[in-house]
Amino acid sequence: MITLKGQTEATEKRFYFDAILKMKCPNCGKVMERDFNEDYLSYPEVGRGKEMEIYCPDCDKEFIFPYKVKSIEVIIEYDETKVKEYGT
């Protein structure tokens, strides 16, 4: 497992991941969603504030809000029985 902390910048321009952000619309009160499987996080930076947009289809308005990525976790799985010397 690799956990990025502090002010770390990922070089990935379009960072897709399996999560849905849900928040209450400040205009109509309905739940808005942003699906990160379809709508990416652009250049995620750990520990640095940015702004993100979210759209409410019920009242047809787009909103912007400040956010900060606290950490990014990458889990690498591998089969130890398949590890071999490089070049063989």
C-alpha positions as CSV (number, residue, x, y, z in Angstrom):
1,M,0.0,0.0,0.0
2,I,1.3,3.5,-0.9
3,T,-0.3,6.5,0.8
4,L,0.5,10.0,-0.4
5,K,0.6,12.6,2.3
6,G,1.6,16.2,2.6
7,Q,1.5,18.4,-0.4
8,T,1.9,15.8,-3.1
9,E,0.8,16.3,-6.7
10,A,-0.3,13.4,-8.8
11,T,0.6,13.8,-12.5
12,E,-2.6,12.1,-13.6
13,K,-4.6,14.7,-15.6
14,R,-7.8,12.8,-15.4
15,F,-8.1,10.7,-12.3
16,Y,-11.1,8.3,-12.4
17,F,-11.9,6.2,-9.4
18,D,-14.8,4.2,-7.9
19,A,-16.7,6.8,-5.8
20,I,-19.8,9.0,-5.9
21,L,-19.9,12.3,-4.1
22,K,-23.3,13.2,-2.9
23,M,-24.3,16.6,-1.4
24,K,-27.5,18.6,-0.8
25,C,-28.2,21.3,-3.4
26,P,-28.1,24.7,-1.7
27,N,-30.9,25.9,-4.0
28,C,-33.6,23.2,-4.1
29,G,-32.4,20.8,-1.3
30,K,-32.4,17.7,-3.5
31,V,-29.3,15.4,-3.5
32,M,-26.7,16.1,-6.2
33,E,-24.2,13.5,-7.3
34,R,-20.8,13.5,-9.0
35,D,-19.7,10.1,-10.2
36,F,-15.9,9.9,-10.4
37,N,-16.2,6.8,-12.6
38,E,-17.5,9.1,-15.3
39,D,-16.5,12.6,-14.1
40,Y,-12.8,12.7,-13.2
41,L,-10.9,14.6,-10.6
42,S,-8.4,16.8,-12.5
43,Y,-4.7,16.8,-11.3
44,P,-5.4,15.7,-7.7
45,E,-3.1,17.4,-5.2
46,V,-2.9,16.1,-1.6
47,G,-3.1,18.9,0.9
48,R,-3.8,21.8,-1.4
49,G,-7.2,23.5,-1.7
50,K,-9.0,23.5,-5.1
51,E,-12.5,24.1,-6.4
52,M,-14.9,21.6,-8.0
53,E,-18.1,21.9,-9.9
54,I,-21.3,19.9,-9.3
55,Y,-24.5,20.1,-11.3
56,C,-28.1,19.8,-9.9
57,P,-30.4,18.4,-12.6
58,D,-33.5,19.1,-10.5
59,C,-33.0,22.9,-10.6
60,D,-30.7,23.0,-13.6
61,K,-27.9,24.9,-11.8
62,E,-24.2,24.4,-11.4
63,F,-22.4,25.0,-8.2
64,I,-18.7,25.4,-7.2
65,F,-17.3,24.5,-3.9
66,P,-13.8,24.4,-2.3
67,Y,-12.3,21.0,-1.4
68,K,-9.0,19.4,-0.3
69,V,-7.8,15.9,-1.0
70,K,-6.6,14.5,2.4
71,S,-4.8,11.5,1.0
72,I,-4.6,9.2,-2.0
73,E,-4.2,5.5,-1.4
74,V,-2.9,3.0,-4.0
75,I,-3.0,-0.7,-3.2
76,I,-0.9,-3.0,-5.4
77,E,-1.7,-6.7,-5.3
78,Y,0.6,-9.3,-6.7
79,D,1.2,-13.1,-6.6
80,E,4.4,-13.9,-4.7
81,T,4.7,-17.2,-6.5
82,K,5.1,-15.3,-9.8
83,V,8.0,-13.0,-8.8
84,K,11.1,-13.8,-10.9
85,E,14.5,-12.2,-11.5
86,Y,14.4,-9.4,-14.0
87,G,15.5,-10.5,-17.5
88,T,14.7,-14.2,-17.1
